[in-house]
Amino acid sequence: MAEKKKSSGSGLMSSAGLMTYYDADKRAVHVQPRTVFIFGAICGIVILALSAGFGLWP
């Protein structure tokens, strides 16, 4: 039967770069997805209200 060779880039070694990248991102500004969604919805409502107020609404 065929012998299985041990791969040189196993689990921990192959993901070491990703773990280092995400661990170094501790000082960045973190925003919750819910906050982004609410901000986008409010901006959309304001744009629609201004469009209707200036007569640009069809």
All heavy atoms as TSV, in Angstrom:
chain	resi	resn	atom	element	x	y	z
A	1	MET	N	N	0.827	-1.180	0.000
A	1	MET	CA	C	0.000	0.000	0.000
A	1	MET	C	C	0.881	1.256	0.000
A	1	MET	O	O	2.031	1.207	0.392
A	1	MET	CB	C	-0.896	0.013	1.232
A	1	MET	CG	C	-1.886	-1.123	1.293
A	1	MET	SD	S	-3.103	-0.738	2.530
A	1	MET	CE	C	-4.521	-0.684	1.521
A	2	ALA	N	N	0.302	2.315	-0.391
A	2	ALA	CA	C	1.050	3.556	-0.456
A	2	ALA	C	C	1.270	4.113	0.944
A	2	ALA	O	O	0.402	4.050	1.801
A	2	ALA	CB	C	0.286	4.564	-1.294
A	3	GLU	N	N	2.455	4.644	1.142
A	3	GLU	CA	C	2.767	5.239	2.443
A	3	GLU	C	C	2.371	6.707	2.430
A	3	GLU	O	O	2.519	7.411	1.440
A	3	GLU	CB	C	4.271	5.116	2.703
A	3	GLU	CG	C	4.736	3.699	2.886
A	3	GLU	CD	C	6.234	3.649	3.143
A	3	GLU	OE1	O	6.786	4.669	3.619
A	3	GLU	OE2	O	6.840	2.614	2.865
A	4	LYS	N	N	1.871	7.188	3.571
A	4	LYS	CA	C	1.508	8.590	3.680
A	4	LYS	C	C	2.723	9.384	4.136
A	4	LYS	O	O	3.397	9.011	5.081
A	4	LYS	CB	C	0.372	8.777	4.691
A	4	LYS	CG	C	-0.935	8.210	4.216
A	4	LYS	CD	C	-2.029	8.531	5.197
A	4	LYS	CE	C	-3.356	7.991	4.719
A	4	LYS	NZ	N	-4.431	8.274	5.638
A	5	LYS	N	N	2.988	10.465	3.442
A	5	LYS	CA	C	4.100	11.325	3.818
A	5	LYS	C	C	3.593	12.409	4.757
A	5	LYS	O	O	2.486	12.918	4.606
A	5	LYS	CB	C	4.718	11.973	2.582
A	5	LYS	CG	C	5.420	10.991	1.696
A	5	LYS	CD	C	6.074	11.704	0.551
A	5	LYS	CE	C	6.794	10.728	-0.344
A	5	LYS	NZ	N	7.431	11.401	-1.471
A	6	LYS	N	N	4.422	12.762	5.693
A	6	LYS	CA	C	4.082	13.818	6.635
A	6	LYS	C	C	4.298	15.166	5.951
A	6	LYS	O	O	5.360	15.417	5.382
A	6	LYS	CB	C	4.982	13.702	7.861
A	6	LYS	CG	C	4.391	14.277	9.094
A	6	LYS	CD	C	5.281	13.977	10.279
A	6	LYS	CE	C	4.500	14.153	11.541
A	6	LYS	NZ	N	5.311	13.920	12.707
A	7	SER	N	N	3.297	16.019	5.959
A	7	SER	CA	C	3.438	17.311	5.300
A	7	SER	C	C	4.260	18.247	6.176
A	7	SER	O	O	4.168	18.245	7.392
A	7	SER	CB	C	2.068	17.929	5.009
A	7	SER	OG	O	1.391	18.191	6.208
A	8	SER	N	N	5.075	19.069	5.526
A	8	SER	CA	C	5.946	19.966	6.280
A	8	SER	C	C	5.190	21.173	6.822
A	8	SER	O	O	5.557	21.730	7.838
A	8	SER	CB	C	7.101	20.434	5.393
A	8	SER	OG	O	6.576	21.134	4.286
A	9	GLY	N	N	4.113	21.618	6.169
A	9	GLY	CA	C	3.346	22.775	6.623
A	9	GLY	C	C	2.085	22.354	7.332
A	9	GLY	O	O	0.994	22.540	6.831
A	10	SER	N	N	2.219	21.762	8.484
A	10	SER	CA	C	1.043	21.274	9.195
A	10	SER	C	C	0.329	22.418	9.903
A	10	SER	O	O	0.842	23.515	9.997
A	10	SER	CB	C	1.440	20.187	10.188
A	10	SER	OG	O	2.307	20.722	11.160
A	11	GLY	N	N	-0.838	22.149	10.451
A	11	GLY	CA	C	-1.771	23.075	11.072
A	11	GLY	C	C	-1.222	24.341	11.691
A	11	GLY	O	O	-1.470	25.421	11.213
A	12	LEU	N	N	-0.464	24.232	12.765
A	12	LEU	CA	C	-0.040	25.406	13.504
A	12	LEU	C	C	0.942	26.258	12.700
A	12	LEU	O	O	0.857	27.471	12.706
A	12	LEU	CB	C	0.581	24.987	14.840
A	12	LEU	CG	C	0.959	26.125	15.775
A	12	LEU	CD1	C	-0.274	26.951	16.109
A	12	LEU	CD2	C	1.577	25.598	17.033
A	13	MET	N	N	1.847	25.622	12.004
A	13	MET	CA	C	2.842	26.370	11.246
A	13	MET	C	C	2.214	27.128	10.080
A	13	MET	O	O	2.608	28.239	9.779
A	13	MET	CB	C	3.929	25.437	10.721
A	13	MET	CG	C	4.805	24.873	11.811
A	13	MET	SD	S	5.638	26.160	12.752
A	13	MET	CE	C	6.771	26.741	11.531
A	14	SER	N	N	1.222	26.544	9.422
A	14	SER	CA	C	0.636	27.212	8.271
A	14	SER	C	C	-0.284	28.360	8.683
A	14	SER	O	O	-0.498	29.284	7.924
A	14	SER	CB	C	-0.136	26.212	7.412
A	14	SER	OG	O	-1.218	25.695	8.131
A	15	SER	N	N	-0.829	28.325	9.885
A	15	SER	CA	C	-1.719	29.398	10.323
A	15	SER	C	C	-1.001	30.418	11.189
A	15	SER	O	O	-1.629	31.338	11.695
A	15	SER	CB	C	-2.907	28.808	11.081
A	15	SER	OG	O	-2.462	28.222	12.291
A	16	ALA	N	N	0.287	30.287	11.377
A	16	ALA	CA	C	1.028	31.206	12.244
A	16	ALA	C	C	0.996	32.631	11.707
A	16	ALA	O	O	0.895	33.579	12.473
A	16	ALA	CB	C	2.459	30.724	12.409
A	17	GLY	N	N	1.069	32.813	10.405
A	17	GLY	CA	C	1.032	34.157	9.837
A	17	GLY	C	C	-0.305	34.836	10.056
A	17	GLY	O	O	-0.375	36.020	10.362
A	18	LEU	N	N	-1.388	34.093	9.922
A	18	LEU	CA	C	-2.707	34.675	10.148
A	18	LEU	C	C	-2.909	35.038	11.609
A	18	LEU	O	O	-3.466	36.066	11.934
A	18	LEU	CB	C	-3.801	33.698	9.707
A	18	LEU	CG	C	-3.885	33.452	8.208
A	18	LEU	CD1	C	-4.912	32.379	7.920
A	18	LEU	CD2	C	-4.233	34.718	7.484
A	19	MET	N	N	-2.448	34.197	12.494
A	19	MET	CA	C	-2.602	34.479	13.922
A	19	MET	C	C	-1.805	35.719	14.300
A	19	MET	O	O	-2.273	36.554	15.045
A	19	MET	CB	C	-2.157	33.280	14.750
A	19	MET	CG	C	-3.077	32.098	14.609
A	19	MET	SD	S	-2.510	30.659	15.485
A	19	MET	CE	C	-2.724	31.193	17.156
A	20	THR	N	N	-0.617	35.873	13.742
A	20	THR	CA	C	0.191	37.049	14.034
A	20	THR	C	C	-0.489	38.300	13.483
A	20	THR	O	O	-0.502	39.336	14.123
A	20	THR	CB	C	1.591	36.901	13.400
A	20	THR	OG1	O	2.176	35.702	13.901
A	20	THR	CG2	C	2.469	38.083	13.729
A	21	TYR	N	N	-1.069	38.215	12.299
A	21	TYR	CA	C	-1.733	39.364	11.690
A	21	TYR	C	C	-2.916	39.826	12.548
A	21	TYR	O	O	-3.079	41.004	12.815
A	21	TYR	CB	C	-2.218	39.001	10.286
A	21	TYR	CG	C	-3.057	40.069	9.649
A	21	TYR	CD1	C	-2.470	41.210	9.136
A	21	TYR	CD2	C	-4.439	39.953	9.582
A	21	TYR	CE1	C	-3.220	42.201	8.552
A	21	TYR	CE2	C	-5.206	40.934	8.999
A	21	TYR	CZ	C	-4.588	42.058	8.485
A	21	TYR	OH	O	-5.343	43.036	7.926
A	22	TYR	N	N	-3.740	38.894	12.999
A	22	TYR	CA	C	-4.915	39.274	13.771
A	22	TYR	C	C	-4.567	39.662	15.197
A	22	TYR	O	O	-5.254	40.466	15.802
A	22	TYR	CB	C	-5.950	38.140	13.767
A	22	TYR	CG	C	-6.674	38.051	12.455
A	22	TYR	CD1	C	-6.549	36.950	11.643
A	22	TYR	CD2	C	-7.475	39.088	12.026
A	22	TYR	CE1	C	-7.207	36.869	10.431
A	22	TYR	CE2	C	-8.139	39.033	10.812
A	22	TYR	CZ	C	-8.004	37.918	10.032
A	22	TYR	OH	O	-8.649	37.857	8.835
A	23	ASP	N	N	-3.507	39.127	15.765
A	23	ASP	CA	C	-3.108	39.514	17.112
A	23	ASP	C	C	-2.523	40.921	17.135
A	23	ASP	O	O	-2.619	41.614	18.130
A	23	ASP	CB	C	-2.080	38.529	17.667
A	23	ASP	CG	C	-2.713	37.202	18.027
A	23	ASP	OD1	O	-3.953	37.163	18.172
A	23	ASP	OD2	O	-1.974	36.213	18.159
A	24	ALA	N	N	-1.932	41.370	16.046
A	24	ALA	CA	C	-1.310	42.691	15.992
A	24	ALA	C	C	-2.337	43.795	15.801
A	24	ALA	O	O	-1.997	44.962	15.841
A	24	ALA	CB	C	-0.298	42.742	14.865
A	25	ASP	N	N	-3.598	43.477	15.632
A	25	ASP	CA	C	-4.644	44.455	15.336
A	25	ASP	C	C	-5.403	44.870	16.600
A	25	ASP	O	O	-6.583	45.147	16.551
A	25	ASP	CB	C	-5.609	43.848	14.316
A	25	ASP	CG	C	-6.482	44.898	13.671
A	25	ASP	OD1	O	-6.074	46.070	13.665
A	25	ASP	OD2	O	-7.566	44.536	13.199
A	26	LYS	N	N	-4.728	44.939	17.734
A	26	LYS	CA	C	-5.408	45.245	18.995
A	26	LYS	C	C	-5.626	46.747	19.197
A	26	LYS	O	O	-6.517	47.138	19.925
A	26	LYS	CB	C	-4.611	44.675	20.169
A	26	LYS	CG	C	-4.647	43.177	20.207
A	26	LYS	CD	C	-3.899	42.641	21.385
A	26	LYS	CE	C	-3.968	41.123	21.386
A	26	LYS	NZ	N	-3.207	40.551	22.472
A	27	ARG	N	N	-4.833	47.592	18.550
A	27	ARG	CA	C	-4.959	49.032	18.756
A	27	ARG	C	C	-5.934	49.693	17.786
A	27	ARG	O	O	-6.194	50.873	17.896
A	27	ARG	CB	C	-3.598	49.691	18.620
A	27	ARG	CG	C	-2.647	49.300	19.738
A	27	ARG	CD	C	-1.342	50.000	19.582
A	27	ARG	NE	N	-0.682	49.489	18.388
A	27	ARG	CZ	C	0.302	50.093	17.764
A	27	ARG	NH1	N	0.755	51.220	18.212
A	27	ARG	NH2	N	0.848	49.574	16.692
A	28	ALA	N	N	-6.469	48.957	16.842
A	28	ALA	CA	C	-7.362	49.526	15.834
A	28	ALA	C	C	-8.730	49.848	16.443
A	28	ALA	O	O	-9.114	49.315	17.484
A	28	ALA	CB	C	-7.534	48.550	14.678
A	29	VAL	N	N	-9.462	50.719	15.782
A	29	VAL	CA	C	-10.808	51.067	16.204
A	29	VAL	C	C	-11.739	49.920	15.830
A	29	VAL	O	O	-11.747	49.486	14.678
A	29	VAL	CB	C	-11.269	52.372	15.527
A	29	VAL	CG1	C	-12.692	52.701	15.913
A	29	VAL	CG2	C	-10.335	53.507	15.893
A	30	HIS	N	N	-12.500	49.431	16.789
A	30	HIS	CA	C	-13.417	48.325	16.543
A	30	HIS	C	C	-14.850	48.849	16.586
A	30	HIS	O	O	-15.240	49.513	17.537
A	30	HIS	CB	C	-13.236	47.230	17.598
A	30	HIS	CG	C	-11.890	46.593	17.538
A	30	HIS	ND1	N	-11.563	45.672	16.570
A	30	HIS	CD2	C	-10.783	46.749	18.286
A	30	HIS	CE1	C	-10.325	45.285	16.744
A	30	HIS	NE2	N	-9.820	45.933	17.780
A	31	VAL	N	N	-15.614	48.566	15.529
A	31	VAL	CA	C	-17.001	48.993	15.421
A	31	VAL	C	C	-17.855	47.750	15.243
A	31	VAL	O	O	-17.539	46.884	14.423
A	31	VAL	CB	C	-17.188	49.944	14.217
A	31	VAL	CG1	C	-18.623	50.396	14.105
A	31	VAL	CG2	C	-16.260	51.133	14.336
A	32	GLN	N	N	-18.936	47.683	15.993
A	32	GLN	CA	C	-19.825	46.537	15.882
A	32	GLN	C	C	-20.604	46.609	14.571
A	32	GLN	O	O	-20.942	47.703	14.096
A	32	GLN	CB	C	-20.810	46.506	17.037
A	32	GLN	CG	C	-20.163	46.274	18.382
A	32	GLN	CD	C	-21.184	46.256	19.488
A	32	GLN	OE1	O	-22.350	46.552	19.279
A	32	GLN	NE2	N	-20.728	45.917	20.678
A	33	PRO	N	N	-20.911	45.458	13.963
A	33	PRO	CA	C	-21.678	45.456	12.713
A	33	PRO	C	C	-23.049	46.114	12.865
A	33	PRO	O	O	-23.544	46.756	11.937
A	33	PRO	CB	C	-21.816	43.973	12.382
A	33	PRO	CG	C	-20.699	43.316	13.088
A	33	PRO	CD	C	-20.444	44.132	14.316
A	34	ARG	N	N	-23.663	45.976	14.026
A	34	ARG	CA	C	-24.973	46.595	14.266
A	34	ARG	C	C	-24.875	48.114	14.165
A	34	ARG	O	O	-25.767	48.771	13.623
A	34	ARG	CB	C	-25.482	46.170	15.640
A	34	ARG	CG	C	-26.815	46.776	15.998
A	34	ARG	CD	C	-27.323	46.289	17.330
A	34	ARG	NE	N	-26.266	46.389	18.339
A	34	ARG	CZ	C	-26.286	45.754	19.489
A	34	ARG	NH1	N	-27.276	44.967	19.791
A	34	ARG	NH2	N	-25.304	45.891	20.350
A	35	THR	N	N	-23.789	48.694	14.646
A	35	THR	CA	C	-23.594	50.141	14.579
A	35	THR	C	C	-23.483	50.609	13.134
A	35	THR	O	O	-24.059	51.634	12.755
A	35	THR	CB	C	-22.322	50.525	15.359
A	35	THR	OG1	O	-22.418	50.016	16.690
A	35	THR	CG2	C	-22.128	52.014	15.397
A	36	VAL	N	N	-22.761	49.865	12.322
A	36	VAL	CA	C	-22.615	50.216	10.902
A	36	VAL	C	C	-23.965	50.132	10.195
A	36	VAL	O	O	-24.318	51.012	9.399
A	36	VAL	CB	C	-21.575	49.299	10.222
A	36	VAL	CG1	C	-21.506	49.563	8.734
A	36	VAL	CG2	C	-20.217	49.465	10.873
A	37	PHE	N	N	-24.747	49.107	10.494
A	37	PHE	CA	C	-26.063	48.946	9.875
A	37	PHE	C	C	-26.997	50.094	10.265
A	37	PHE	O	O	-27.680	50.664	9.412
A	37	PHE	CB	C	-26.673	47.609	10.298
A	37	PHE	CG	C	-28.025	47.358	9.713
A	37	PHE	CD1	C	-28.164	46.996	8.392
A	37	PHE	CD2	C	-29.169	47.503	10.484
A	37	PHE	CE1	C	-29.412	46.780	7.839
A	37	PHE	CE2	C	-30.416	47.283	9.948
A	37	PHE	CZ	C	-30.538	46.919	8.623
A	38	ILE	N	N	-27.017	50.448	11.540
A	38	ILE	CA	C	-27.892	51.529	12.007
A	38	ILE	C	C	-27.464	52.861	11.390
A	38	ILE	O	O	-28.311	53.650	10.942
A	38	ILE	CB	C	-27.888	51.597	13.543
A	38	ILE	CG1	C	-28.608	50.360	14.110
A	38	ILE	CG2	C	-28.541	52.868	14.053
A	38	ILE	CD1	C	-28.495	50.215	15.609
A	39	PHE	N	N	-26.164	53.118	11.322
A	39	PHE	CA	C	-25.670	54.357	10.720
A	39	PHE	C	C	-26.050	54.439	9.243
A	39	PHE	O	O	-26.471	55.494	8.754
A	39	PHE	CB	C	-24.150	54.452	10.889
A	39	PHE	CG	C	-23.564	55.716	10.339
A	39	PHE	CD1	C	-23.737	56.919	10.986
A	39	PHE	CD2	C	-22.842	55.693	9.155
A	39	PHE	CE1	C	-23.195	58.084	10.476
A	39	PHE	CE2	C	-22.293	56.841	8.630
A	39	PHE	CZ	C	-22.469	58.044	9.299
A	40	GLY	N	N	-25.936	53.333	8.524
A	40	GLY	CA	C	-26.317	53.311	7.115
A	40	GLY	C	C	-27.806	53.537	6.914
A	40	GLY	O	O	-28.218	54.245	5.999
A	41	ALA	N	N	-28.620	52.925	7.780
A	41	ALA	CA	C	-30.073	53.109	7.680
A	41	ALA	C	C	-30.464	54.559	7.961
A	41	ALA	O	O	-31.308	55.129	7.256
A	41	ALA	CB	C	-30.777	52.171	8.655
A	42	ILE	N	N	-29.836	55.169	8.960
A	42	ILE	CA	C	-30.139	56.575	9.277
A	42	ILE	C	C	-29.726	57.486	8.125
A	42	ILE	O	O	-30.469	58.406	7.759
A	42	ILE	CB	C	-29.454	56.984	10.594
A	42	ILE	CG1	C	-30.144	56.285	11.772
A	42	ILE	CG2	C	-29.475	58.490	10.789
A	42	ILE	CD1	C	-29.440	56.466	13.097
A	43	CYS	N	N	-28.548	57.226	7.543
A	43	CYS	CA	C	-28.115	58.041	6.387
A	43	CYS	C	C	-29.082	57.891	5.219
A	43	CYS	O	O	-29.413	58.881	4.553
A	43	CYS	CB	C	-26.713	57.634	5.954
A	43	CYS	SG	S	-25.418	58.188	7.059
A	44	GLY	N	N	-29.553	56.680	4.970
A	44	GLY	CA	C	-30.521	56.467	3.892
A	44	GLY	C	C	-31.826	57.195	4.130
A	44	GLY	O	O	-32.391	57.802	3.206
A	45	ILE	N	N	-32.316	57.161	5.361
A	45	ILE	CA	C	-33.570	57.853	5.698
A	45	ILE	C	C	-33.406	59.363	5.552
A	45	ILE	O	O	-34.290	60.049	5.020
A	45	ILE	CB	C	-34.026	57.464	7.117
A	45	ILE	CG1	C	-34.463	55.996	7.126
A	45	ILE	CG2	C	-35.140	58.373	7.609
A	45	ILE	CD1	C	-34.700	55.430	8.514
A	46	VAL	N	N	-32.265	59.886	5.990
A	46	VAL	CA	C	-32.019	61.326	5.860
A	46	VAL	C	C	-31.951	61.726	4.387
A	46	VAL	O	O	-32.525	62.749	3.986
A	46	VAL	CB	C	-30.717	61.720	6.605
A	46	VAL	CG1	C	-30.275	63.126	6.243
A	46	VAL	CG2	C	-30.912	61.593	8.108
A	47	ILE	N	N	-31.300	60.940	3.572
A	47	ILE	CA	C	-31.214	61.253	2.136
A	47	ILE	C	C	-32.588	61.211	1.486
A	47	ILE	O	O	-32.938	62.088	0.681
A	47	ILE	CB	C	-30.227	60.288	1.439
A	47	ILE	CG1	C	-28.806	60.606	1.883
A	47	ILE	CG2	C	-30.351	60.361	-0.079
A	47	ILE	CD1	C	-27.768	59.605	1.443
A	48	LEU	N	N	-33.394	60.205	1.827
A	48	LEU	CA	C	-34.756	60.144	1.272
A	48	LEU	C	C	-35.598	61.330	1.741
A	48	LEU	O	O	-36.380	61.900	0.956
A	48	LEU	CB	C	-35.423	58.829	1.668
A	48	LEU	CG	C	-34.900	57.575	0.962
A	48	LEU	CD1	C	-35.547	56.334	1.545
A	48	LEU	CD2	C	-35.146	57.670	-0.518
A	49	ALA	N	N	-35.469	61.720	2.997
A	49	ALA	CA	C	-36.237	62.859	3.518
A	49	ALA	C	C	-35.808	64.153	2.829
A	49	ALA	O	O	-36.663	64.988	2.477
A	49	ALA	CB	C	-36.042	62.956	5.027
A	50	LEU	N	N	-34.521	64.345	2.629
A	50	LEU	CA	C	-34.068	65.558	1.941
A	50	LEU	C	C	-34.505	65.558	0.482
A	50	LEU	O	O	-34.878	66.607	-0.053
A	50	LEU	CB	C	-32.548	65.670	2.031
A	50	LEU	CG	C	-31.992	66.029	3.408
A	50	LEU	CD1	C	-30.471	65.939	3.410
A	50	LEU	CD2	C	-32.456	67.409	3.822
A	51	SER	N	N	-34.490	64.405	-0.165
A	51	SER	CA	C	-34.954	64.317	-1.550
A	51	SER	C	C	-36.432	64.655	-1.647
A	51	SER	O	O	-36.855	65.376	-2.559
A	51	SER	CB	C	-34.699	62.932	-2.116
A	51	SER	OG	O	-33.334	62.669	-2.198
A	52	ALA	N	N	-37.218	64.151	-0.715
A	52	ALA	CA	C	-38.660	64.455	-0.721
A	52	ALA	C	C	-38.902	65.915	-0.381
A	52	ALA	O	O	-39.792	66.565	-0.942
A	52	ALA	CB	C	-39.375	63.562	0.269
A	53	GLY	N	N	-38.107	66.475	0.515
A	53	GLY	CA	C	-38.278	67.872	0.926
A	53	GLY	C	C	-37.958	68.863	-0.180
A	53	GLY	O	O	-38.563	69.929	-0.267
A	54	PHE	N	N	-36.995	68.539	-1.026
A	54	PHE	CA	C	-36.621	69.440	-2.112
A	54	PHE	C	C	-37.330	69.115	-3.414
A	54	PHE	O	O	-36.976	69.652	-4.458
A	54	PHE	CB	C	-35.100	69.407	-2.315
A	54	PHE	CG	C	-34.340	70.142	-1.250
A	54	PHE	CD1	C	-33.615	69.436	-0.307
A	54	PHE	CD2	C	-34.366	71.525	-1.177
A	54	PHE	CE1	C	-32.912	70.103	0.691
A	54	PHE	CE2	C	-33.666	72.195	-0.199
A	54	PHE	CZ	C	-32.939	71.489	0.747
A	55	GLY	N	N	-38.301	68.226	-3.389
A	55	GLY	CA	C	-39.087	67.936	-4.573
A	55	GLY	C	C	-38.413	67.011	-5.570
A	55	GLY	O	O	-38.807	66.982	-6.734
A	56	LEU	N	N	-37.393	66.275	-5.163
A	56	LEU	CA	C	-36.710	65.384	-6.065
A	56	LEU	C	C	-37.291	63.986	-6.035
A	56	LEU	O	O	-36.872	63.113	-6.782
A	56	LEU	CB	C	-35.218	65.324	-5.727
A	56	LEU	CG	C	-34.478	66.661	-5.819
A	56	LEU	CD1	C	-33.048	66.508	-5.327
A	56	LEU	CD2	C	-34.489	67.174	-7.234
A	57	TRP	N	N	-38.215	63.731	-5.149
A	57	TRP	CA	C	-38.856	62.431	-5.026
A	57	TRP	C	C	-39.854	62.275	-6.170
A	57	TRP	O	O	-40.643	63.192	-6.428
A	57	TRP	CB	C	-39.542	62.333	-3.672
A	57	TRP	CG	C	-40.021	60.970	-3.337
A	57	TRP	CD1	C	-41.290	60.512	-3.453
A	57	TRP	CD2	C	-39.263	59.887	-2.835
A	57	TRP	NE1	N	-41.355	59.232	-3.059
A	57	TRP	CE2	C	-40.133	58.811	-2.679
A	57	TRP	CE3	C	-37.917	59.713	-2.524
A	57	TRP	CZ2	C	-39.699	57.568	-2.209
A	57	TRP	CZ3	C	-37.496	58.487	-2.063
A	57	TRP	CH2	C	-38.390	57.447	-1.912
A	58	PRO	N	N	-39.870	61.150	-6.847
A	58	PRO	CA	C	-40.759	61.020	-8.018
A	58	PRO	C	C	-42.227	61.058	-7.671
A	58	PRO	O	O	-42.710	60.816	-6.678
A	58	PRO	CB	C	-40.416	59.673	-8.601
A	58	PRO	CG	C	-39.434	59.021	-7.721
A	58	PRO	CD	C	-39.042	59.992	-6.664
